[in-house]
């Protein structure tokens, strides 16, 4: 059985009303609505971080003249897996510790 950690949060009146309306419309508890919102926020944050890492490596590949999959196939594997001091951690997280 899953356990839950109880937390107390404060919401502005307008947001509290909106959360209550969503819960009523969707037949969910307030906790379930907040959990859904947090999961969505986490998903969006991770997606943003993924695209930042992808952008970093795309720029590095272009600097090396790798523009197509054919170019990529012709590169030594070590280029693809080596760590570079400027490489952001992957996946990134606000704590810098990966998938927190």
N, C-alpha and C positions, 0 to 999 in steps of 0.2 A: 504494500500500500504506500502510495506517495505521501510524503510529509510536506507540510507547508510552513513557511516562516511568516509570521504575522508582522506586518509593518503598518504604521500609521502615516498617512500622507495628507498633505493640505492641498486643496485645489481652489482656484478662484471660483466664485459662485457660478459664473457662466459655464465654465468647464465642468463643474460638478453636475450642473443641470444637463449638459450635453451627454456626459457619461451615463447618467441615469436614463436619459431618453434612448440612447443606443442599447443599453442593457434591456430595457423594456421591449424595444422593437425587435431585438434579436433573441429574446428569451434567455438571456444570459445573466449571470451575477455581475455585480460591479467588479469583483475580482477578476472574472474571466475577461471582461472588456479591457481592463488595465493590462492583464497578462498579454492579450492579443496585441495591444498597442506597443508594449515593450518588445515583444517578439518581432513585430514589424520594424520597429526602430533599429533593433539589433541587425536584422536582415539588411536593411538599407545601409547601415553603417559598414557592415562587412562588404557589401557590394561596392560601395564607394572606395573602400580601402583596396579591394581587389583591382578596381580600375586604376587606382593610383600606381599600384605595383606594375600592372600591365603597361601603363603609359611609360613608366620608368624604363622597363626593359625594351619597349618598342623604340624609345629614343636611343638607347644603347645599341640596339641592333642596327638602326639606321646609321649611327656613327661608324659602325663596322662595315657598312655597305650591305647589310642583310635586309633586303626589301621584299623578298618572296620566299615561299616555302622551299623552292629550288635552291636559293641562296643559303637558306638555313641548313639544308641537307648537306651542303658542301663544307660546312664549318666543323672544326674539331669539337667533339662532345665536351671537352673540358671548358670551352667557352660557354656552353649552355648551363653548366652546373657549378661553375666556380663562384666563390663569394667575392664580392667587391666591397671595399670599405664604404662606398656610397650607397650600397644596396639597402633599401628599406627592408625591415623584417617582414617576412611573409608567413601567414597573413598578418597584416598590421593590426594593432589594437591601441587604444588610447594609453594603455599601460606599457606598451612595447613588449609585452610578453606573449605575443601570439594570440591564439583564440581564447581569450580569457573566459 
